[in-house]
Structures are given as structure tokens and as C-alpha cells.
Amino acid sequence: MDEKTMVADTLMGLNGELERFGQMIPQTENQDLKQTLKQFRNASEQSQEELYQIARDKSYYVPASKATQKEVDHVKSLFTSGTI
């Protein structure tokens, strides 16, 4: 397995963790557990950001082009008009 594949697999795993934390945190009534999950989520976000930067620096990951202002305005209008 090459480095690029390992980085991609790790990023996918971190993204899955973040998704699960996003599901667990609002469903938890115990405030101590909720705080602990938030700390784990924050650590995972930091790791994801660091690995993402490494992937970009090594050209393992090339992000999509930035949205135009027209596209941004369109998406905003969908949310403010109640369409979504």
C-alpha cells in the first residue's frame, strides 16, 4: 500500500468519526459524556485538518474549485426561501 492510499484511507476514517460524533453529541443527555465526546470530536477535527493539509501539500488531494458568488447566492436563497 502506498502513502497516498494510506492518507486517503485515514482521512476517510477521520471523516467517519466526525460524522458519528455529530450524531452522538446531540442525542446524549449526560453532560459529562457530551463534553467528552466534544473533546474527542475536536481532536479528530484537528487531526483531519492536519492530514488534509499534508494531502494538499503532496498533491494527494486537489479540492474542487471555489463556488462562484452566483452559486453561493443561489444556495443561500434555497435555505432562506424554505425550499430546503
N, C-alpha and C positions, 0 to 999 in steps of 0.2 A: 504494500500500500504506500503511495507516495504522500508527500507532505500536503499537497493541495487537497487530496481526498480526506486526509485526517482533519485538516482545518474545516473543510465543509461539513464533515460529519459532526465535529464538535460544535460548530455553530448551529446545526440543526438540533442537536441535543439541548443546547442552551435555550434556543427559541422554544422548544417544547416545555422546558422547565418554566420559563416565563409565562407561557400560556396556562400551565397548570396552577402556578401561583395566582395568576389573575382570576382563576375560577375558585380557588380555595379561600382566598382572603375575604371576599365579601360574604361568604357563607359561614364564616367562623364567628361564633358568639363570644368565645373565650378571648378576652382582650390580650392576655399574655401570649397565647398562641398566635393571635392575629399579628402582634408586634414581632414575634419571632419569624413568622412567615414573611413579613415585610422586610425584615433584615436579610433573610435568605434571598428574597426577590431582588433587593438592591445589590447584593453581592453578585448575583447571576447577571444582572444588567451591566454591572461594571466589567465582569469577565467577557460578556458578549461584545461590549463596546471595544475592549482592548483587542480581542481576537478579530473583530470586524476590521479594525484599523490595520492589523497585521496583514489580513487578507487583501485589503485595498493596496497597501504598500507593495505587496508582492504580485499584484495584478491577478490574484486568485479570484477576486470578486470585483466586478465592474458594475456600479449601481446604474439604475435606469436614469435616463435624462430627467432633468428637473421639469416639473409641470409648468406650463405657461400660466400667466396671470388669468387668462380666459378660462383655462381648465380649473384653476383654483376657485375662481368666482362661480363657475357652474356647480361645482361640488358644494360650495357654501350655500348656494341658492337651494339645492336639493334638501339640505338639512333645515334651513330656515323656513322653507315653504311647507314643510311637513310631508314631503314626498317620501322621505326615508324614515 
